[in-house]
Amino acid sequence: MQRKLLFSLTKKDFETQTFRAGGPGGQYQNKVETAVRIIHPASGAVGESREQRTQLANRKIAFRRLVETPKFKTWHRLKVAEMLMGKTIEQIVNELMDPKNIKIEVKDDKGKWIEG
């Protein structure tokens, strides 16, 4: 099966913040902004790393942590479904919630389920 690129993300899709890591690790860690936080505003997912001595190493770890979050994975699945089906998630949900697709049952006086 051949893969097809549905969409791509660029640096513009993420917000990157750098800050001093603080804590144990000595003077270098307390004076240099090596810690990195990456935010994906569309999904609300956040990845952060402060344990490495270089900003580049922390950036890689933070990005990996971001894409492994449940928020980002859910956003990604929804985006792929939207691209493949040609409909937004809202449209799909509205179609599924159409009264013809919903079965309502209630319990009668004897405790049996009946269509309501």
Secondary structure as GFF3:
##gff-version 3
##sequence-region A 1 116
A	DSSP	three_ten_helix	11	13	.	.	.	ID=ss1
A	DSSP	beta_strand	15	19	.	.	.	ID=ss2
A	DSSP	alpha_helix	27	31	.	.	.	ID=ss3
A	DSSP	beta_strand	35	40	.	.	.	ID=ss4
A	DSSP	beta_strand	45	49	.	.	.	ID=ss5
A	DSSP	alpha_helix	55	67	.	.	.	ID=ss6
A	DSSP	alpha_helix	70	85	.	.	.	ID=ss7
A	DSSP	alpha_helix	89	96	.	.	.	ID=ss8
A	DSSP	three_ten_helix	99	101	.	.	.	ID=ss9
A	DSSP	beta_strand	105	107	.	.	.	ID=ss10
A	DSSP	beta_strand	113	115	.	.	.	ID=ss11
###
